[in-house]
Amino acid sequence: MKKVSIGNILKNMRNINTNYTQKEIGEKLSIADNTISSYERENSQPDFQTIVNYAKICDFEIKIYNKKTNREVTLEEMSKEL
C-alpha cells in the first residue's frame, strides 16, 4: 500500500481547486509561506485544525468513513454528534 503524504494532499488541494500560491494560502491562514512550503515538502507537519482550515480555503470537505456503521460523515456532522 502506498504511503499517503499529507504534504502531497495539501499541495493538490491548493492546486486543484484554487491555484493559490503558497504565499496566498499562508496569508489566508496567517502562516508564513515558508511554513506552507515546509508542510508541502513534509519537513514539518501542520496541526489538525490547520489541515481543516486549509481544506476549507481550498473548497474541500474532509469526510471520515466509519467501517462499523458503514457510513461516511463530514467533520461538521461528526462534531454535532458529539
Rosetta silent file (secondary structure, phi, psi, omega in degrees, C-alpha in Angstrom):
SEQUENCE: MKKVSIGNILKNMRNINTNYTQKEIGEKLSIADNTISSYERENSQPDFQTIVNYAKICDFEIKIYNKKTNREVTLEEMSKEL
SCORE:     score description
SCORE:     0.000 S_00000001
   1 L     0.000  134.860 -178.988    0.000    0.000    0.000 S_00000001
   2 L   -74.895  136.922  179.017    1.328    3.428   -0.955 S_00000001
   3 L   -70.432  132.853  177.370    2.015    5.810    1.932 S_00000001
   4 L   -82.364  129.335 -179.119   -0.305    8.811    1.996 S_00000001
   5 L  -105.863  116.354  179.086    1.612   12.059    2.151 S_00000001
   6 H   -61.517  -33.189  177.897   -0.138   14.958    3.885 S_00000001
   7 H   -61.464  -44.915  177.578    2.229   17.276    2.025 S_00000001
   8 H   -65.633  -38.270  178.682    1.038   15.979   -1.352 S_00000001
   9 H   -62.251  -46.942  179.812   -2.573   16.193   -0.238 S_00000001
  10 H   -61.941  -45.079 -179.690   -2.142   19.830    0.826 S_00000001
  11 H   -62.219  -43.161  179.096   -0.328   20.731   -2.394 S_00000001
  12 H   -65.675  -40.674  177.100   -3.002   19.019   -4.508 S_00000001
  13 H   -59.108  -44.253 -178.826   -5.806   20.745   -2.600 S_00000001
  14 H   -63.365  -41.064 -174.602   -4.107   24.075   -3.206 S_00000001
  15 H   -86.160  -31.804 -173.816   -3.562   23.468   -6.922 S_00000001
  16 H   -69.608  -53.223 -173.888   -6.703   21.563   -7.953 S_00000001
  17 H   -96.322  -23.699 -167.726   -9.482   23.932   -6.933 S_00000001
  18 H  -120.749  -32.398 -170.956   -7.801   27.254   -6.304 S_00000001
  19 L    58.727   23.954  173.922   -4.401   27.705   -7.945 S_00000001
  20 L   -65.870  148.068  171.720   -3.464   29.726   -4.855 S_00000001
  21 L   -81.161  166.758  175.501    0.212   30.255   -4.304 S_00000001
  22 H   -59.893  -37.451  179.049    1.815   29.140   -1.057 S_00000001
  23 H   -62.664  -43.584 -179.678    2.006   32.826   -0.121 S_00000001
  24 H   -65.216  -42.303  177.028   -1.748   33.304   -0.695 S_00000001
  25 H   -62.809  -44.584  178.994   -2.623   30.229    1.371 S_00000001
  26 H   -57.931  -42.818  178.729   -0.251   31.419    4.077 S_00000001
  27 H   -62.626  -42.761 -179.444   -1.921   34.831    4.159 S_00000001
  28 H   -66.670  -30.783 -179.721   -5.370   33.270    4.456 S_00000001
  29 H   -95.969   -2.355 -174.660   -4.164   31.017    7.299 S_00000001
  30 L    58.315   43.904  179.805   -1.988   33.722    8.911 S_00000001
  31 L  -130.407  143.006  179.238    1.027   31.450    8.432 S_00000001
  32 L   -62.371  145.672 -179.048    4.296   32.295    6.665 S_00000001
  33 H   -63.612  -29.188  177.360    4.602   30.998    3.098 S_00000001
  34 H   -70.073  -24.175  174.419    7.829   29.175    4.012 S_00000001
  35 H   -71.652  -41.770  176.172    5.805   27.248    6.611 S_00000001
  36 H   -60.056  -44.286  177.866    3.314   26.231    3.911 S_00000001
  37 H   -59.311  -42.080  179.624    6.256   25.136    1.779 S_00000001
  38 H   -63.379  -39.778  176.484    7.607   23.130    4.705 S_00000001
  39 H   -62.328  -47.918 -175.542    4.245   21.373    5.123 S_00000001
  40 H   -68.228  -26.886  178.425    4.039   20.513    1.430 S_00000001
  41 L   -92.510    2.488  178.351    7.610   19.192    1.361 S_00000001
  42 L    67.221   25.832  176.003    6.987   17.110    4.524 S_00000001
  43 L   -85.807  -19.378  172.955    9.661   18.933    6.501 S_00000001
  44 L  -149.729  165.442 -176.198    7.115   19.748    9.188 S_00000001
  45 L  -116.989  130.550  175.233    3.552   18.717    9.967 S_00000001
  46 L   -73.210  155.644  174.130    0.556   21.031   10.325 S_00000001
  47 L   -76.699  169.081 -174.005   -1.763   20.540   13.249 S_00000001
  48 H   -61.089  -42.382 -178.690   -5.215   19.113   12.586 S_00000001
  49 H   -63.336  -35.590  176.908   -7.018   22.473   12.723 S_00000001
  50 H   -63.723  -40.922  177.988   -4.624   23.885   10.129 S_00000001
  51 H   -62.487  -43.949  179.118   -5.440   20.966    7.815 S_00000001
  52 H   -61.574  -46.721 -179.756   -9.166   21.583    8.303 S_00000001
  53 H   -65.319  -39.095  177.519   -8.776   25.317    7.604 S_00000001
  54 H   -59.020  -46.620 -179.984   -6.540   24.613    4.591 S_00000001
  55 H   -61.899  -43.351  179.868   -9.224   22.325    3.157 S_00000001
  56 H   -61.242  -45.710  179.849  -11.957   24.943    3.693 S_00000001
  57 H   -59.805  -37.716 -177.805   -9.918   27.646    1.961 S_00000001
  58 L   -88.320    6.984  176.840   -9.345   25.297   -0.978 S_00000001
  59 L    64.634   41.506  173.177  -13.059   24.368   -1.102 S_00000001
  60 L  -114.654  153.811  176.759  -12.602   20.760    0.011 S_00000001
  61 L  -118.463  128.579  179.530  -14.632   18.902    2.595 S_00000001
  62 L   -88.299  126.653  178.512  -12.963   16.364    4.854 S_00000001
  63 E  -120.155  150.637  179.234  -15.005   13.205    5.346 S_00000001
  64 E  -123.035  133.295 -179.740  -14.405   10.267    7.625 S_00000001
  65 E  -100.339  124.872  178.047  -15.612    6.763    6.868 S_00000001
  66 E   -97.725  109.236 -178.321  -16.812    4.672    9.802 S_00000001
  67 L   -64.146  -33.920 -178.241  -16.351    0.989    8.956 S_00000001
  68 L   -63.307  -44.546 -177.784  -18.520   -0.084   11.861 S_00000001
  69 L   -96.418   -3.750 -178.527  -21.577    1.834   10.709 S_00000001
  70 L    55.505   44.235 -174.008  -20.665    1.719    7.015 S_00000001
  71 E  -136.743  141.321  176.837  -21.252    5.453    6.934 S_00000001
  72 E  -104.216  132.581  178.882  -19.311    8.473    5.737 S_00000001
  73 E  -133.152  152.844  174.524  -19.625   11.728    7.693 S_00000001
  74 E   -82.716  165.449  176.818  -18.140   15.190    7.421 S_00000001
  75 H   -63.132  -36.733  178.562  -16.208   16.700   10.307 S_00000001
  76 H   -62.816  -44.822  178.896  -19.070   19.148   10.862 S_00000001
  77 H   -61.920  -42.035 -178.494  -21.590   16.289   11.125 S_00000001
  78 H   -64.811  -40.607 -178.557  -19.317   14.431   13.499 S_00000001
  79 H   -67.180  -28.968  177.947  -18.845   17.423   15.774 S_00000001
  80 H   -74.390  -26.802 -178.836  -22.628   17.828   16.032 S_00000001
  81 H   -78.206  -18.462 -176.986  -22.982   14.171   17.029 S_00000001
  82 L   -77.257    0.000    0.000  -20.605   14.504   19.981 S_00000001
